[in-house]
Every structure is written in C-alpha cells, then in structure tokens.
Amino acid sequence: MLKPLHANVVIEPAIEEKKTTSGILLTGVTNQSNMAQGKVIATGPGQPFSDKEGRAKMSVKPGDSVIYQSYDGANKINFEGKNLIIISEYEILAIVEEG
C-alpha cells in the first residue's frame, strides 16, 4: 500500500478508449486536454499548518472519482501491477458526484 505524504494524493487514472463512429478502436490517441479523470486510491494526512500544530483537512478521500490536471511531468509509477500517479491535492480540479 502506498501512503502519500502531506497533501499528496495517489490516483488510478481512468482508461480512456477512443473509437470511431463505426466502432474501430484507435490506439495511440493522445488526450488533447490537460485534464484527466481517475479514482483516488490514497491520500496523505494533509498539509501541516505553519503557524500552529495540526494539518489542513484533505478535500478528497479514497474512492472519490476526480478530475485532475494532467501533464507530462506527472509522477507516474507502476505499483503492484497498477499504473498510478501521485499529485498534489491542489492539482485536483473537481470531485465527480454520481446522480
């Protein structure tokens, strides 16, 4: 199990399949947007306060589906056979709520 530090978050990116209208699966298609969707796997304890004891509360929790900023320099890792990324909580743009 990965346990991120401070306000970092481990995310499993959603697999994005691109198909033509006729159903042909396109491989090697890059995401033109700098946003991606994924599921939060683990969170750190929160950013420590600089002027007092304690930490800021994290905005996301494991299991949340989120939209986050995606870029080439992201901390991508392969852990226990899963492709994961570790990003700062501040790079998460939204929580996707069902319903």
N, C-alpha and C positions, 0 to 999 in steps of 0.2 A: 504494500500500500504506500502510495506517495502522500507525504504530509507537507504541503507548501508552507512557507514561512511568511510572516507579516500579512500583507494584503494581497497575496498571490493566489491564483485560482488555477486548478487543473481542469482542462476541458477536453472532452472527446468530441472532435468535430463531426458534424453530420455528413454522411456520404451524399454527395450531390451527383445525381445522374443526369446527363443531358441526352435527350432523344429528339430525333426529328419528328415531324408530324406523322410520318409513315412508320415510326417505331424503330428506326435504326439508332442503336446506341453509339454515341460519339465518345471516343476516348481521347485523352489529352486535351480536353477543353479546359481552358483556364477561366477562373472566375473574374469577370471584368470589374466587379465591385470590390471595394476594400472592406466589405462586411461579410461575415460568415455566421452560421448557426451551429450550435453544439449543445452538449449536455454537461453540466457541472459535475465533476467526479469528486473533487475535494476542494476545501478552502483552507486558507491559513487562519490564524486566530484574530487577525485584524491589525491595522496599523497602530503601533504604540503611540500614545499621546506624548508630546514632547515636554509639556509643562506639568504633567501630573501622572500618577500611576494609572495603569489600565490601558485598554485598547479600544479603538473605534469598532463598532459593530459592523460585521460584514453585511452587504446588501443582498448577497446570494447565498444559497445553500446547496449541498449535494442533491442532485436530481432535477434542479431547475434547468429548463431549456432557455438558452440565452442567445442573443445576437451580439457579436463582438467585433472589434476592429481586427482585420486580418491583414498581415503584411509579411513580406518575405523574410524579415529578420526575427519572426516569432520563435520562441523557444520550443521547437518541435522535438519530441522524444518518442522512442518506441519502448514501452514499459509493459512487461508481461504480455507481449504479443499485440498490444493496442497502440495505435498512433494517437498520441496526446499532445497537447500544447500547454505550456504554463505561461499565463499572462497576469498582469496586474488587474486587480478589481476595477481600476479606473478605465481599462480598455473595454469593459463590458458596457454596451450601449443600452440594452433592454432585456427584460425578462419576458419570455413568451408565455402568456397565460392562456390556458385552454378555455373554450366556452365563449 
